[in-house]
Amino acid sequence: ARKVVEALIKQRNTGAILLQSIWRKFKAKVVTIAMKYTRHACILVQRIFRGHMGRRKAIKERERYLFSLSHSKGIELSRQMVAEHKIQATRLQSEISILNKEKQTT
């Protein structure tokens, strides 16, 4: 009778151990799946944020480029205007010198 009771207790312990190990395995799987979804969500958020920051940086660089391009065009336009004014000033000086020479000869 004692051996039967010990065998029954051992069988119950074995069953309890088996149930506990199955339960721990299930809980570990649930935690693993939750961590996997969390990790993928984090990666998605990082990807979206980095893309946003990259686009923002590209827009700023494009604005800087367009500003420098317009600035250099403005400088070039100013140079052309100065050159034209110099030509006109030279032409006026030569006309004035011709008039002065005519005035002196008369």
C-alpha positions as CSV (number, residue, x, y, z in Angstrom):
1,A,0.0,0.0,0.0
2,R,2.9,2.3,0.8
3,K,4.5,1.7,-2.6
4,V,1.2,2.4,-4.3
5,V,0.8,5.7,-2.5
6,E,4.4,6.7,-3.2
7,A,3.9,5.8,-6.9
8,L,0.7,7.9,-7.0
9,I,2.5,10.8,-5.3
10,K,5.4,10.5,-7.8
11,Q,3.0,10.4,-10.7
12,R,1.2,13.5,-9.4
13,N,4.5,15.3,-8.9
14,T,5.6,14.4,-12.4
15,G,2.3,15.6,-13.8
16,A,2.6,18.9,-11.9
17,I,6.1,19.4,-13.0
18,L,5.0,18.7,-16.6
19,L,2.1,21.2,-16.3
20,Q,4.4,23.8,-14.8
21,S,7.0,23.5,-17.5
22,I,4.4,23.7,-20.2
23,W,2.9,26.8,-18.5
24,R,6.4,28.4,-18.2
25,K,7.0,27.7,-21.9
26,F,3.7,29.2,-22.9
27,K,4.4,32.4,-20.8
28,A,7.9,32.6,-22.3
29,K,6.5,32.4,-25.8
30,V,3.9,35.1,-25.0
31,V,6.7,37.4,-23.7
32,T,8.9,36.6,-26.7
33,I,6.1,37.5,-29.1
34,A,5.4,40.7,-27.3
35,M,9.0,41.7,-27.3
36,K,9.2,40.9,-31.0
37,Y,6.2,43.2,-31.8
38,T,7.7,45.9,-29.6
39,R,11.0,45.6,-31.3
40,H,9.4,45.8,-34.8
41,A,7.4,48.8,-33.6
42,C,10.5,50.6,-32.3
43,I,12.3,49.9,-35.6
44,L,9.3,51.3,-37.5
45,V,9.2,54.5,-35.4
46,Q,13.0,55.0,-35.8
47,R,12.7,54.4,-39.6
48,I,9.9,57.0,-40.0
49,F,11.7,59.5,-37.7
50,R,15.0,59.1,-39.5
51,G,13.3,59.5,-42.9
52,H,11.5,62.6,-41.6
53,M,14.8,64.1,-40.4
54,G,16.6,63.2,-43.6
55,R,13.9,64.9,-45.7
56,R,14.0,68.0,-43.4
57,K,17.8,68.1,-43.8
58,A,17.5,67.8,-47.6
59,I,15.0,70.6,-47.8
60,K,17.3,72.9,-45.8
61,E,20.3,72.0,-48.0
62,R,18.2,72.7,-51.1
63,E,17.1,76.1,-49.7
64,R,20.8,76.9,-48.9
65,Y,21.8,75.9,-52.4
66,L,19.0,77.9,-54.1
67,F,19.9,80.9,-51.9
68,S,23.6,80.7,-52.8
69,L,22.6,80.3,-56.4
70,S,20.4,83.4,-56.4
71,H,23.1,85.2,-54.5
72,S,25.8,84.4,-57.0
73,K,23.4,85.4,-59.8
74,G,22.8,88.7,-58.1
75,I,26.6,89.3,-57.8
76,E,27.0,88.4,-61.4
77,L,24.3,90.9,-62.4
78,S,26.0,93.6,-60.3
79,R,29.3,92.9,-62.0
80,Q,27.6,93.3,-65.4
81,M,26.0,96.5,-64.3
82,V,29.3,97.9,-63.1
83,A,31.0,96.9,-66.3
84,E,28.3,98.7,-68.3
85,H,28.5,101.8,-66.2
86,K,32.3,101.8,-66.6
87,I,31.9,101.6,-70.4
88,Q,29.4,104.5,-70.3
89,A,31.6,106.5,-68.1
90,T,34.6,106.0,-70.4
91,R,32.4,107.0,-73.4
92,L,31.3,110.1,-71.6
93,Q,34.9,111.0,-70.6
94,S,36.0,110.6,-74.2
95,E,33.2,112.8,-75.4
96,I,34.0,115.4,-72.8
97,S,37.7,115.4,-73.7
98,I,36.7,115.8,-77.4
99,L,34.5,118.7,-76.5
100,N,37.2,120.3,-74.4
101,K,39.7,119.9,-77.3
102,E,37.2,121.5,-79.7
103,K,36.6,124.3,-77.1
104,Q,40.3,125.0,-76.8
105,T,40.8,125.1,-80.5
106,T,38.1,127.7,-81.0
